[in-house]
Amino acid sequence: MNQPDATSLNRRLFLSRSAAALAASSVAGFPAISRGAENNKLLKVALVGCGGRGSGAAGQAMNADENVQLVALGDAFSDRLESAYNNLKTTEPEKVQIEDKNKFVGLDAIDKICAMKEVDVVLLASPPAFRPEHLQKCVEAGKHTFCEKPCATDAPGVKRFLEATAVAKQKGLGLLSGFCYRFANGEREFFKRVHAGEIGDVRAVYGAYMGGSPWAPKARKESWGDLEYQMRNWIYQTWLSGDHLVEQAIHSVDKMMWAFQDATPVRAWSVAGRQQRVEAEFGNVFDHFGVVYEFEGSRMGTLFCRQQQGVWADSSERIFGTKGTGQIVAFRSQSYKLLDGTAWKYTGEKSDMYQNEHNAFFASLRAGKPLNMGEQLAHSTMVGILGRMAGYTGQVVTWEEAVNSKEDLRPAGPLDLKMKLPAPTPAMPGRTKFV
């Protein structure tokens, strides 16, 4: 599996890290299974973020290894935690072994889980704004992690995530990315052939993630403070989700990066806005983006994504090479056709890519060679953020400008569910300034 060159990534993405700080942080908190774990060693897993994706990841983690138990849950809200617990306990009654004392509710749930010395692996599936902080705490505590995509919602957050990733590597900690297509059998065979030159040199990539809203905004309850209301509707808040280009269509961004072997774009420009979801209940996110990414060597990536009801849907990629064109249709097919008429289509085994990634991760922990996909996760996330910046401002934004952006979307100061937190204003291309 291709990963961005670490030296290049660290040089081009962000400021240098403090070697002294890294060395100090690596003294304690090494994983209990850093040198591998025999099959008879029980691996204990905790979940932070008990929504649908988190519950799915917990189920996949339990199915990935015969000797795994889910021993703790954490979420900001008790109803979400209990719903996840009941569903998981019904599905895996023997592997879900969670005492009431290990059900942690509140914004500090991550701290309480990290304090559990018996926990080996933490699944991080809270809204993306919390991912950098949560990863840092897990790494300090010596936990292996699954990090759902994206890894952050702004450039400072990606920088913090990369810093934690570097410490994780020093400690021999595993870090699994939520970019599940990298573990899909058909996509892996397809890109193996693309990278072997079967369609020639890749010159352009077109991606589409066109669909409706994942779920309707939740009506505000009288007991909810501003922060709770925004967190309950996190996909509609840019500071929490990154907007749907960064949160959902980031899969298409990542496949574009895969096609270009994780090269770094030079700059991006975009046409984006709010056409259909204009009511206040939809927060400050856009409902459509069209982004052009320019790469060195006159190569280009184009991505269209939207979340609107009653419109044509498409989730696919086309990769244009000098010998022919390849196409991926999500969950359906992977194929190419060359200019000379030669054609290929994947006909091999199909399996659950979500399960595949956890199978590979837990196998790597057992072998004492933990997967660490943090840099790749950060790189594709930052490419998505670059596109959003171009869309929000209506300007051409370079990679260097984007990674050096000072825009920190997270509210200042400590968070409290009852705090006053005015609803952010939607961006307006041409008026919103780059920060």
C-alpha positions as a printed Julia matrix, in Angstrom:
435×3 Matrix{Float64}:
   0.0     0.0     0.0
   1.46    3.35   -1.03
   2.16    5.96    1.61
   3.47    9.52    1.23
   7.19    9.84    1.74
   7.58   10.74    5.4
  10.48   13.15    4.97
   8.8    15.01    2.13
   5.47   15.07    3.93
   6.87   16.46    7.14
   8.96   19.03    5.28
   6.19   20.29    3.06
   3.22   20.0     5.38
   4.11   21.75    8.58
   6.61   23.39   10.85
   9.35   21.25   12.37
   8.57   19.5    15.62
  10.43   19.86   18.88
  12.84   16.94   19.15
  13.14   17.48   22.89
   9.39   17.33   23.36
   9.13   14.17   21.29
  11.92   12.51   23.2
  10.37   13.42   26.55
   6.95   12.15   25.54
   8.34    8.82   24.38
   9.78    7.86   27.78
   6.49    6.46   29.12
   3.33    5.01   27.72
   4.66    2.25   25.5
   2.09   -0.32   24.37
   1.79   -3.58   26.23
   1.82   -5.48   22.93
   4.57   -3.56   21.13
   6.51   -6.77   20.48
   3.51   -8.73   19.34
   0.87  -10.7    21.2
   0.31  -14.42   21.22
  -3.14  -15.49   20.09
  -4.04  -16.42   23.65
  -3.45  -12.86   24.9
  -6.74  -11.03   25.3
  -6.76   -7.69   23.47
  -9.02   -5.16   25.15
 -10.7    -2.47   23.07
 -12.48    0.77   23.95
 -14.68    2.98   21.78
 -14.9     6.78   21.97
 -17.74    8.17   19.87
 -20.76    5.87   19.91
 -22.53    6.89   16.69
 -23.21    4.59   13.77
 -19.66    4.59   12.42
 -18.17    4.07   15.86
 -20.49    1.17   16.6
 -19.62   -0.31   13.21
 -15.89   -0.04   13.94
 -16.39   -1.7    17.33
 -18.17   -4.62   15.69
 -15.45   -4.97   13.08
 -12.72   -4.84   15.73
 -14.4    -7.67   17.64
 -14.76   -9.73   14.46
 -11.14   -9.15   13.46
  -9.65  -11.39   16.13
 -10.93  -14.34   18.15
  -9.48  -13.05   21.39
 -10.8    -9.48   21.58
 -13.16   -7.9    24.07
 -14.86   -4.5    24.07
 -14.4    -3.28   27.64
 -15.27    0.44   27.65
 -17.43    3.02   25.9
 -17.18    6.8    25.89
 -19.45    9.45   24.44
 -20.53   13.0    25.18
 -24.14   11.85   25.49
 -25.6     9.02   27.57
 -28.38    8.15   25.11
 -25.88    7.58   22.31
 -23.69    5.46   24.57
 -26.54    3.27   25.82
 -27.93    2.79   22.32
 -24.53    1.62   21.09
 -24.07   -0.63   24.12
 -27.44   -2.33   23.65
 -26.85   -2.92   19.94
 -23.32   -4.23   20.39
 -24.23   -6.42   23.37
 -27.05   -7.97   21.35
 -24.75   -8.69   18.42
 -21.67   -9.86   20.36
 -22.86  -10.88   23.86
 -19.67  -12.78   24.72
 -17.19  -10.18   23.48
 -18.91   -7.1    24.92
 -17.77   -7.13   28.53
 -18.43   -3.6    29.77
 -19.05   -2.89   33.43
 -21.21    0.11   34.26
 -18.16    1.84   35.76
 -16.52    1.69   32.32
 -19.29    3.59   30.55
 -18.0     7.14   30.44
 -20.28   10.05   29.56
 -19.03   13.58   28.93
 -16.39   15.49   27.04
 -13.74   13.97   29.32
 -14.62   10.38   28.41
 -11.4    10.12   26.42
  -9.33   10.9    29.55
 -11.05    8.21   31.59
 -10.58    5.6    28.88
  -6.93    6.49   28.42
  -6.47    6.04   32.18
  -7.55    2.38   31.88
  -4.22    0.55   31.84
  -5.85   -2.65   30.63
  -7.05   -1.08   27.34
  -4.83   -1.96   24.35
  -6.73   -0.34   21.47
  -8.94    2.74   21.33
 -11.35    3.35   18.45
 -11.7     7.09   17.79
 -15.01    7.95   16.12
 -16.11   11.22   17.69
 -16.69   14.22   15.39
 -13.43   14.99   13.52
 -12.74   18.24   15.39
 -11.8    16.14   18.42
  -9.54   13.71   16.55
  -6.16   15.48   17.04
  -6.69   15.93   20.79
  -8.0    12.4    21.22
  -5.09   10.88   19.31
  -2.57   12.87   21.35
  -4.07   11.56   24.58
  -4.14    7.98   23.33
  -0.53    8.13   22.19
   0.58    9.62   25.51
  -1.16    6.7    27.24
   0.45    4.14   24.93
  -2.71    3.01   23.15
  -3.0     1.68   19.62
  -5.74    3.53   17.76
  -8.24    3.35   14.95
  -8.83    6.9    13.67
 -11.91    7.47   11.56
 -11.5     9.87    8.68
 -10.87   12.79    8.48
  -8.18   13.39   11.08
  -8.99   17.09   11.62
 -11.04   19.98   10.27
  -8.36   22.64    9.84
  -4.63   22.97    9.17
  -3.59   23.5    12.83
  -5.53   20.34   13.7
  -3.75   18.33   11.0
  -0.45   19.6    12.36
  -1.34   18.42   15.88
  -2.41   15.06   14.46
   0.9    14.67   12.61
   2.85   15.49   15.76
   0.98   12.74   17.62
   1.56   10.37   14.69
   5.3    10.95   14.92
   5.29   10.09   18.62
   3.17    7.01   17.91
   5.82    5.82   15.46
   8.55    6.34   18.04
   6.61    4.26   20.52
   5.77    1.51   18.05
   2.06    2.24   18.26
  -0.39    1.21   15.58
  -2.66    3.74   13.91
  -5.33    2.52   11.52
  -6.94    4.99    9.12
 -10.63    5.09    8.3
  -9.84    5.25    4.57
 -11.4     1.83    4.08
 -11.17    1.79    0.26
  -7.44    1.26    0.68
  -8.42   -2.21    1.93
 -11.06   -3.02   -0.71
 -10.0    -6.0    -2.84
 -11.18   -4.56   -6.13
  -9.68   -1.12   -5.58
  -6.37   -2.57   -4.45
  -6.06   -4.72   -7.58
  -7.18   -1.81   -9.75
  -4.61    0.63   -8.38
  -1.91   -2.02   -8.42
  -2.44   -2.26  -12.17
  -2.66    1.52  -12.58
   0.61    2.01  -10.72
   2.22   -0.72  -12.82
   1.55    1.47  -15.86
  -1.2    -0.6   -17.49
  -3.18    2.53  -18.45
   0.0     4.56  -19.03
   0.99    7.68  -17.13
  -1.88    9.04  -15.06
  -2.66   12.53  -16.33
  -6.02   13.34  -14.77
  -8.51   12.05  -12.23
 -12.22   12.81  -12.01
 -14.11   11.97   -8.82
 -17.77   12.31   -7.86
 -19.51   11.91   -4.51
 -23.02   13.09   -5.28
 -25.88   12.24   -2.96
 -28.35   13.47   -0.38
 -27.9    14.55    3.23
 -26.86   11.59    5.41
 -29.47   12.51    8.01
 -31.87   15.36    8.73
 -30.93   17.99   11.31
 -32.17   17.19   14.81
 -34.65   19.63   16.31
 -33.3    21.46   19.34
 -34.54   20.34   22.75
 -35.12   22.85   25.49
 -32.47   21.24   27.7
 -29.71   21.49   25.09
 -27.11   24.22   25.31
 -25.48   25.71   22.22
 -22.58   23.25   22.16
 -24.78   20.21   22.65
 -27.08   21.33   19.86
 -24.14   21.79   17.5
 -22.6    18.46   18.47
 -25.92   16.66   17.99
 -25.9    18.12   14.47
 -22.16   17.92   13.97
 -22.16   17.19   10.22
 -23.75   20.62    9.64
 -21.07   22.51   11.57
 -17.8    23.13    9.72
 -15.73   23.36   12.9
 -16.91   19.88   13.91
 -17.09   18.05   10.56
 -14.89   20.01    8.16
 -17.9    20.24    5.77
 -18.95   17.32    3.59
 -16.01   17.67    1.2
 -13.68   16.94    4.12
 -15.94   14.57    6.05
 -17.73   12.42    3.44
 -16.3    13.1    -0.02
 -12.83   12.77    1.51
 -13.07    9.15    0.3
 -13.05   10.48   -3.27
 -10.19   12.81   -2.4
  -8.24    9.86   -1.03
  -8.82    7.77   -4.16
  -7.59   10.7    -6.26
  -4.47   10.78   -4.08
  -4.09    7.02   -4.46
  -4.2     7.39   -8.24
  -1.45   10.04   -8.09
   0.56    7.88   -5.65
  -0.03   10.39   -2.86
   1.64   13.29   -4.64
   1.07   16.75   -3.2
  -1.13   19.18   -5.18
   0.33   22.55   -6.06
  -2.88   24.53   -5.72
  -6.67   24.32   -5.94
  -9.62   26.42   -7.04
 -13.31   25.76   -6.6
 -16.93   26.63   -7.31
 -18.99   25.95   -4.19
 -21.91   27.18   -2.13
 -25.37   26.64   -0.6
 -28.21   26.23   -3.09
 -30.75   23.95   -1.44
 -29.78   23.64    2.22
 -30.04   27.32    3.06
 -32.04   27.18    6.33
 -30.38   27.83    9.7
 -30.91   24.21   10.76
 -28.23   23.22    8.22
 -25.59   25.14   10.14
 -22.83   26.74    8.09
 -21.82   23.95    5.71
 -22.16   24.11    1.93
 -24.25   21.67   -0.1
 -22.0    21.43   -3.16
 -18.35   21.71   -4.18
 -16.59   21.5    -7.51
 -12.82   21.52   -6.96
  -9.9    21.48   -9.39
  -6.56   20.34   -7.99
  -3.44   21.1   -10.01
  -0.38   18.85   -9.64
   3.17   19.13  -10.91
   3.67   17.98  -14.49
   0.42   19.57  -15.71
  -1.64   16.83  -14.07
  -5.1    17.61  -12.76
  -7.65   16.2   -10.35
 -11.3    17.28  -10.47
 -13.82   16.48   -7.75
 -17.55   17.15   -7.63
 -19.57   16.48   -4.5
 -22.98   17.54   -3.24
 -25.53   16.77   -0.56
 -28.9    17.72   -1.97
 -32.24   15.93   -2.05
 -34.04   14.92   -5.24
 -31.01   15.09   -7.54
 -28.96   12.59   -9.55
 -26.57   10.53   -7.44
 -23.14    9.22   -8.39
 -20.13    7.87   -6.53
 -17.36    7.03   -8.97
 -13.89    7.88  -10.19
 -12.31    7.97  -13.63
  -8.55    7.82  -14.03
  -7.21    9.03  -17.36
  -3.89    7.62  -18.52
  -1.87    7.97  -21.69
  -2.88    4.45  -22.77
  -6.49    4.35  -21.62
  -9.06    5.11  -18.94
  -9.92    3.35  -15.7
 -13.17    3.59  -13.78
 -14.3     2.78  -10.26
 -18.0     2.69   -9.37
 -18.29    2.55   -5.6
 -19.36   -0.87   -4.25
 -19.89   -2.14   -7.8
 -17.01   -2.34  -10.25
 -13.38   -1.58  -11.07
 -12.29   -1.67  -14.71
 -10.27   -0.07  -17.48
 -10.28    0.14  -21.26
  -7.21    0.94  -23.32
  -7.0     2.87  -26.57
  -6.08   -0.33  -28.41
  -9.31   -1.97  -27.29
  -7.85   -4.07  -24.48
 -10.18   -4.21  -21.49
  -9.94   -5.46  -17.91
 -12.49   -5.79  -15.12
 -12.01   -7.01  -11.59
 -13.68  -10.39  -11.1
 -11.92  -11.54   -7.96
 -13.16  -12.05   -4.44
 -15.31   -9.36   -2.9
 -15.28   -8.82    0.84
 -16.19   -6.16    3.37
 -13.53   -3.43    3.16
 -14.45   -2.16    6.63
 -13.77   -5.61    8.04
 -10.65   -6.04    5.91
  -8.94   -3.03    7.46
  -9.55   -4.2    11.02
  -8.42   -7.72   10.11
  -5.16   -6.3     8.79
  -4.73   -4.0    11.8
  -5.2    -6.63   14.48
  -3.01   -9.07   12.56
  -0.28   -6.42   12.54
  -0.61   -5.99   16.31
  -0.36   -9.74   16.84
   2.76   -9.82   14.66
   4.42   -6.96   16.53
   4.53   -4.88   13.35
   1.73   -2.35   13.92
   0.34   -0.56   10.88
   0.7     3.2    11.16
  -1.25    5.08    8.48
  -1.26    8.44   10.24
   0.72   10.38    7.66
  -1.41    9.12    4.81
  -4.58   10.01    6.72
  -3.23   13.49    7.45
  -2.12   14.06    3.86
  -5.48   13.25    2.26
  -7.31   15.17    4.97
  -5.21   18.25    4.24
  -5.93   17.94    0.5
  -9.63   18.0     1.34
  -9.17   21.05    3.55
  -7.29   22.79    0.72
 -10.32   22.27   -1.53
 -12.69   23.62    1.1
 -10.54   26.7     1.58
 -10.69   27.37   -2.15
 -14.45   26.83   -2.13
 -15.17   29.05    0.86
 -13.01   31.94   -0.34
 -13.56   31.67   -4.09
  -9.82   32.12   -4.56
  -6.94   30.03   -5.85
  -5.24   28.61   -2.75
  -1.78   27.07   -2.91
  -0.68   24.07   -0.91
   1.88   26.14    0.97
  -0.75   28.73    1.88
  -3.14   26.03    3.05
  -0.73   24.14    5.3
   0.46   27.39    6.85
  -3.09   28.63    7.48
  -3.69   29.99   10.98
  -7.43   29.36   10.84
  -8.31   27.31   13.93
 -12.01   26.5    13.68
 -12.42   25.07   17.14
 -13.94   27.46   19.74
 -11.36   29.06   22.03
 -11.02   27.85   25.6
 -12.35   24.77   27.36
 -15.61   23.34   26.05
 -18.75   22.92   28.14
 -22.01   21.44   26.91
 -23.95   24.36   28.43
 -21.63   27.08   27.12
 -22.8    29.94   24.93
 -21.66   29.27   21.4
 -23.19   31.41   18.65
 -23.96   29.62   15.41
 -21.15   30.21   12.88
 -22.02   32.18    9.75
 -21.77   30.35    6.41
 -18.86   31.37    4.2
 -19.51   33.45    1.09
 -17.1    33.02   -1.85
 -15.57   36.34   -2.82
 -16.22   37.84    0.61
 -14.83   35.25    3.0
 -11.13   35.92    3.46
  -8.37   33.36    3.6
  -6.82   33.17    7.06
